[in-house]
Every structure is written in structure tokens, then in C-alpha cells.
Amino acid sequence: MIYVDADACPVKAEVEAVATRQKVPVAMVSNGGLRPSRNPLVEMVFVPEGPDAADMWIAERAGAGDVVVTADMPLAAKCVAAGARVLRPDGSALTEANMGDALATRDLMSDLRAADPFRQGGGKPFSKADRSRFLNALDLALRRAAAG
């Protein structure tokens, strides 16, 4: 199963394409506002509005053999702890080995933004290379999950 934290996910179409090719079911989880897919493998899951409702829904279900697509570090940490394979939309994998660093970086950047309200910009823009890297990473993660 693939779980997608779908509200701001830039790779929903790529997830659907890879899932269709490999015949893997997908749960696109959001607070609403997404166009439903006609693909029978894609389930649109609309959770109530509220802080982290989509994250909680995914965290309660994801486990070994599943792939989670998210840019949310606390959600990623819960899913990694549950044994799921976690991918960021740029194709980078989050694992037990790098999850601590990813959380620390997130916290540091949050503190820097809070300390300087005039700080402009965020991360680098999402690129074609990120999209390509994600496609390759998802394909590999699904093959590894199927192998056990």
C-alpha cells in the first residue's frame, strides 16, 4: 500500500502512474479539495479539518511493507518507527539512520524562521530532477517492499 500525505504533495500524478504500473493500491489522504481519481487503485481519503488529521490517519495505518510519501517530518518519524518505507517528494528516503538528522534540521529551520520574522524564502524550488528522482525512488521502494 502507498499512503500519500496529499494536501501539498507535488508528485500525486507520479505516485498514481507508478502504482498503476506495479498494481499497488494508493490512499491519497487530505482535508479535501483534491480532484477524485478515476483509477480503481486510488482511494481518496478525506479526513476532517484540523491540525494533523491526515498525518494521524496515515500514522495509524502505515507499517511494514507500506510506502509513505510525505514532506512532514513528525509523520515520517512515526511511519519509519512503524517499519514503513518513507519517501519525500524529492525522492530522498527517510530511514532510521537519517530520521534524527531530518528532525533536527526541521527544528533548527523552524527556530531560525521564528527568530527572524523578515527571513524570506524557504527551500529550493521543486525541479524536474526532483520529480525524476522521486519516480526512481518510488519504483525501487515498491520493488523492495514486495521482496520483503
Secondary structure, 3 states (H helix, E strand, C coil): CEEEECCCCCCHHHHHHHHHHHCCCEEEEECCCCCCCCCCCEEEEECCCCCCHHHHHHHHHCCCCCEEECCCHHHHHHHHHCCCEEECCCCCEECCCCHHHHHHHHHHHHHHHHHCCCCCCCCCCCCHHHHHHHHHHHHHHHHHHHHC
